[in-house]
Amino acid sequence: MQPRTQARAAARAEAAERENELSSTVRKMMKQYFKDLDGEKPSGIYNMVVNCVEKPLLEVVMYHAQGNQTRAAELLGINRNTLRKKLQEHGID
């Protein structure tokens, strides 16, 4: 295997491991959330979780893209106008 190919394979493996780590963390935190409810009725869980994850995701991707919204949208796999709307919703400049 060429060094460049090896580096790409290693990067993909690392990304897959982080994805599993992220999924594991979400599961753990959601179990704790339900435990902490202590009988209270949950509501709006989906929006709560998406909002908690989306803002730091956008912040990190925008930093990585050096503030370039077109590049950030490409990295996220979303339309630039969708990105702009989400940035405004979260108060990210």
C-alpha positions in Angstrom: 0.0 0.0 0.0 1.3 3.5 -0.9 2.0 5.8 2.1 -0.8 8.2 1.0 -3.3 5.3 0.7 -2.2 4.1 4.1 -2.8 7.5 5.6 -6.3 7.8 4.1 -7.2 4.3 5.4 -5.9 5.2 8.9 -7.9 8.5 8.8 -11.1 6.6 7.8 -10.5 4.1 10.6 -10.0 6.9 13.1 -13.1 8.6 11.9 -15.2 5.4 12.3 -13.8 4.9 15.8 -14.8 8.5 16.8 -18.3 7.9 15.3 -18.7 4.9 17.5 -17.4 6.9 20.4 -19.9 9.7 19.7 -22.7 7.2 19.4 -21.7 5.6 22.6 -21.6 8.9 24.4 -25.0 9.9 23.1 -26.5 6.6 24.3 -24.8 7.0 27.7 -26.1 10.5 28.2 -29.6 9.7 27.0 -29.8 6.8 29.5 -28.7 9.2 32.2 -31.2 11.8 31.1 -34.1 9.4 31.5 -32.7 8.2 34.8 -32.5 11.8 36.0 -36.1 12.5 35.1 -37.1 10.5 38.1 -40.7 10.0 36.9 -41.1 13.3 35.2 -42.6 13.2 31.7 -40.0 14.0 29.0 -40.9 16.3 26.1 -39.2 17.6 23.0 -36.2 15.3 23.4 -35.3 15.3 19.7 -35.0 19.1 19.4 -33.1 19.2 22.7 -30.5 16.7 21.5 -30.2 18.2 18.0 -29.7 21.7 19.5 -27.1 20.5 21.9 -25.1 18.8 19.2 -25.7 21.2 16.3 -24.1 24.4 17.7 -20.7 22.9 18.6 -20.7 21.0 15.4 -21.2 24.2 13.4 -18.6 26.1 15.5 -15.9 23.4 14.9 -16.7 23.0 11.2 -16.7 26.8 10.7 -13.3 27.1 12.5 -11.9 24.2 10.4 -13.2 26.0 7.2 -11.6 29.2 8.4 -15.0 30.9 8.3 -15.7 30.0 4.7 -19.4 29.1 4.6 -19.2 27.5 1.2 -16.4 25.2 2.4 -18.2 24.5 5.7 -21.4 23.6 3.8 -19.5 21.2 1.6 -17.9 19.6 4.6 -21.3 19.2 6.3 -23.0 18.0 3.1 -25.6 20.7 3.3 -26.7 23.6 1.2 -24.9 26.9 2.0 -28.3 28.7 2.6 -29.2 25.9 5.1 -25.9 26.5 6.8 -26.5 30.3 6.9 -29.9 29.7 8.5 -28.5 27.3 11.1 -25.7 29.8 11.9 -28.2 32.5 12.5 -30.4 30.3 14.6 -27.5 29.5 16.9 -26.1 33.1 16.9 -22.8 32.1 15.2 -21.2 34.8 13.1 
